[in-house]
Amino acid sequence: RWIWSTNGKGNATLIPLLILGLLIQNPGAHGYELLSLMEKQQYKYIVNFTKESFYYNLQQLEEKGLIEQIHQIRPNNGREIHPFKITPLGIEEFEKLMTKYGTKTEYVNLQFYGALLFADEFDTNKLLELIQSQIDQTEARMALLDEYLANTKELPGKIDYFRRMNENSRFHHLVNLKWFKELKSEIEDTTV
């Protein structure tokens, strides 16, 4: 994929960037609010995360002194909540992570391309199944993007970078989808 990988390494370092960035945008948000924002804004498209991995990263950020809790009582039900704020050290880490990820370029479907290097040594029917899997996954990603794009609009005079990124990503997936379908068709034509 063009977006960040879904392996453990990618997730382990990208989730903190998302949490820190959301805290900069939403100072005083508590954990559940941040998680809800990540889900609402379709961040699962950027990085695979679970509730558990989110809270684990939130705890790690707090233990490293990058964020800290502000204890408050919610007025409507008297329940204690724990909003967070980013610390000066957290701002520094955010800047480092922005530079790190902002300068990264990953190739689309790198793992698939690696496997494709040995296509001639692989069973043709299984290869066609792999390509169909890429088609299915790409169509599923595009459906998520289409849903997000259909439900958001860019405000006049304000650049919505997340929306623009998703528009660009959709374009890349469209190109990939065409390529996968053509490749599959060519392989099917040569094996008939």
C-alpha positions in Angstrom: 0.0 0.0 0.0 0.9 3.6 -0.4 -0.1 4.3 3.1 1.9 3.2 6.2 2.3 -0.5 6.6 0.2 -2.6 8.9 3.1 -4.5 10.4 3.9 -4.1 14.1 6.8 -1.8 13.4 4.7 0.7 11.5 1.9 0.7 14.0 4.2 0.9 17.0 5.6 4.3 15.9 2.7 5.8 14.0 0.0 5.5 16.7 2.0 7.9 19.0 2.2 10.5 16.2 -1.6 10.2 15.7 -2.3 10.6 19.4 0.2 13.5 19.9 -1.3 15.3 16.8 -4.8 14.8 18.0 -3.9 16.2 21.4 -2.4 19.2 19.8 -5.7 19.7 17.8 -7.9 18.8 20.8 -6.1 19.8 24.1 -7.8 18.3 27.2 -9.3 15.3 25.3 -9.5 12.1 27.3 -8.5 8.7 26.0 -12.0 7.7 24.8 -12.4 11.0 22.9 -9.1 10.5 21.2 -9.9 6.9 20.2 -13.4 8.1 18.9 -11.7 10.8 16.8 -9.3 8.2 15.3 -12.3 6.0 14.4 -14.5 8.9 13.2 -11.7 10.3 11.0 -11.0 6.8 9.5 -7.4 6.6 10.8 -7.7 2.8 10.5 -7.2 3.4 6.9 -3.8 4.9 7.7 -2.7 2.4 10.3 -4.2 -0.7 11.9 -5.0 -0.1 15.5 -7.2 -1.7 18.1 -8.6 -0.3 21.3 -5.9 -2.2 23.2 -3.0 -0.9 21.0 -4.4 2.6 21.3 -4.5 2.5 25.1 -1.2 0.8 25.3 0.4 3.7 23.2 -1.5 6.3 25.3 0.0 4.7 28.5 3.5 4.6 26.9 3.3 8.3 25.9 2.3 9.1 29.5 5.1 7.0 31.0 7.7 8.7 28.8 6.4 12.1 29.9 5.2 13.1 26.4 1.6 13.6 27.7 0.2 14.1 31.2 -3.2 13.7 32.7 -5.2 16.5 34.1 -7.7 15.3 36.7 -11.2 16.7 36.4 -14.7 15.8 37.5 -17.3 15.7 34.8 -20.1 18.0 36.0 -23.1 16.1 34.6 -22.5 12.8 36.4 -19.7 13.5 38.9 -17.5 10.8 37.4 -13.8 11.4 37.3 -12.3 11.7 33.9 -8.7 12.0 32.9 -8.1 14.4 30.1 -4.6 14.7 28.7 -2.4 17.5 27.6 0.8 17.3 25.6 4.0 18.2 27.4 6.9 20.2 26.0 8.8 16.9 25.6 5.7 15.6 23.7 5.8 18.6 21.3 9.5 17.8 20.6 8.6 14.1 19.9 5.7 15.2 17.7 8.1 17.3 15.6 10.6 14.4 15.3 7.8 12.0 14.3 6.4 14.5 11.8 9.9 14.8 10.2 10.4 11.0 10.2 7.1 10.1 8.6 6.8 13.2 6.5 10.0 12.3 4.6 9.2 8.5 4.3 8.2 7.1 0.9 6.9 3.6 0.8 6.3 1.7 -2.4 2.8 0.5 -3.2 2.3 -3.1 -2.4 5.9 -3.7 -1.7 5.3 -7.2 -0.3 3.2 -8.2 -3.2 5.8 -6.9 -5.7 8.4 -9.0 -3.8 6.3 -12.1 -4.2 5.6 -11.2 -7.9 9.4 -11.5 -8.6 8.9 -15.3 -8.3 5.6 -15.6 -10.2 7.1 -18.0 -12.7 8.1 -20.4 -10.0 4.6 -20.3 -8.4 1.5 -22.3 -9.3 -0.5 -20.1 -11.8 -3.9 -20.8 -10.1 -2.5 -19.7 -6.8 -0.9 -16.7 -8.4 -4.3 -15.7 -9.8 -5.8 -16.2 -6.3 -3.1 -13.8 -4.9 -3.9 -11.2 -7.5 -7.7 -11.6 -6.9 -6.9 -11.0 -3.2 -5.1 -7.8 -4.1 -8.1 -6.8 -6.2 -10.5 -7.5 -3.3 -8.4 -5.6 -0.8 -8.0 -2.6 -3.1 -11.7 -2.5 -3.8 -12.4 -2.6 0.0 -9.9 0.2 0.6 -11.5 2.2 -2.1 -15.0 1.7 -0.6 -13.8 3.1 2.7 -12.2 6.0 0.9 -15.4 6.6 -1.1 -17.5 6.5 2.0 -15.2 9.1 3.8 -15.0 11.4 0.7 -18.8 11.2 0.2 -19.3 12.4 3.8 -16.8 15.2 3.9 -16.4 18.5 2.1 -13.5 20.9 2.1 -14.4 24.3 3.5 -13.8 27.2 1.2 -10.5 28.9 1.9 -9.2 26.0 4.1 -7.1 23.1 3.0 -8.2 19.8 4.5 -5.0 17.9 4.2 -6.5 14.6 5.4 -9.2 14.8 2.7 -6.6 15.7 0.1 -4.4 12.7 1.2 -7.4 10.4 0.9 -8.3 11.8 -2.6 -4.7 11.1 -3.6 -4.7 7.7 -2.1 -7.9 6.8 -3.9 -6.3 7.8 -7.2 -3.3 5.5 -6.5 -5.7 2.6 -5.6 -7.6 3.2 -8.8 -4.4 2.9 -10.8 -3.4 -0.3 -8.8 -6.9 -1.8 -9.3 -6.6 -1.3 -13.1 -3.1 -2.8 -13.1 -4.1 -5.9 -11.0 -7.1 -6.5 -13.3 -5.1 -6.2 -16.4 -2.4 -8.5 -15.0 -4.9 -11.1 -14.0 -6.5 -11.0 -17.4 -3.2 -11.4 -19.2 -2.3 -14.4 -17.0 -5.7 -16.0 -17.7 -5.3 -15.4 -21.4 -1.9 -17.1 -21.5 -3.0 -20.1 -19.6 -6.1 -20.9 -21.7 
